[in-house]
């Protein structure tokens, strides 16, 4: 299986999705990866996955 090089909090994942959804020009994959200190590949997977937190 795919092992992320660094675990990232669910709250951070939600923040990444929110920022990218609302401000895609400003919050690019590169900027998100730098801000959250994870690889762009991790950011790409987070944005691609359709994880929904349980209510």
QUIURLIN-V399393 format. One record per backbone hydrogen bond with DSSP energy under -0.5 kcal/mol. CO is the residue of the C=O (numbers start at 0). NH is the residue of the N-H. E is the energy in kcal/mol with one decimal. If there is no record, write none. Layout:
# QUIURLIN-V399393
{{CO NH E} {CO NH E}}
This chain:
# QUIURLIN-V399393
{{0 2 -0.5} {1 3 -0.6} {8 12 -2.1} {9 13 -2.4} {10 14 -1.9} {11 15 -2.7} {12 16 -2.3} {13 17 -2.5} {14 18 -2.9} {15 19 -2.3} {16 20 -2.3} {17 21 -2.6} {18 22 -2.9} {22 26 -3.6} {25 27 -1.2} {27 31 -2.7} {28 32 -2.6} {29 33 -2.0} {30 34 -2.7} {31 35 -2.7} {32 36 -0.6} {32 37 -1.7} {38 42 -2.0} {39 43 -2.8} {40 44 -2.3} {41 45 -2.5} {42 46 -2.8} {43 47 -2.1} {44 48 -2.5} {50 52 -0.5}}
